[in-house]
Amino acid sequence: MKYQCSNQNRWADHYAEKAKKENFPARSVYKLQEIQQKNNLIKKGHRVLDLGCAPGSWLLYAASLTGETGSVVGIDLQPVSVKLPSHVTAHIGDMLSPDQTLLTGKHFNVVLSDMAPSTTGNKTVDAARSLALCETAFFIAKQVLVPGGSFVCKIFQGEDFKAFSDSVKADFKVHKIFKPKSSRKASREIYIIGTGKK
């Protein structure tokens, strides 16, 4: 849930310009693109769950990878206003008190979480809020991922980072920590990637 529209609109940079030209609503698409190019997580026919999907860049990119034989489901506090392909659905929901009916009985090959908290400027508070969202995303991933499935989660680095990273590592055959080139240099965000759910 771009769990509060971060301050990205204040910035104009190469990635923001590129996103505009390529008809993506946000520059964050290039983070997922880098993750995909290095890990090949999303394949044709896959079912993908995108937690924190607004404004929709990750939905559109994931949809281009799954093709129409796959499906992409997104959930966010904010509505997604961009036009989505027919095999993509976006729901309004709060992951911290999720509507269980949205996911009951559903299974996914990949769970993505680019959720970020409303930031306060206090690194400790922001990291704790980020961790709460990550723990929620991981809990959901464990419920809905098929065996062998993949999980991608953005987290702000803080004192609990290692413990969370280790808990992901325990549930997946392969575990990586990745900072995309398209992340802003000053950002404390980093992505934890788990592939091959045990």
Secondary structure, DSSP 8 states (H G I E B T S, - for coil): --SS--GGGG---HHHHHHHHTT-SSTTHHHHHHHHHHH----TT-EEEEET-TTSHHHHHHHHHH-TTSEEEEEESS---S---TTEEEEE--TTS--GGGTTT--EEEEEE-------S-HHHHHHHHHHHHHHHHHHHHHHEEEEEEEEEEEE--TTHHHHHHHHHHHEEEEEEE--TTS-TT--EEEEEEEEE-
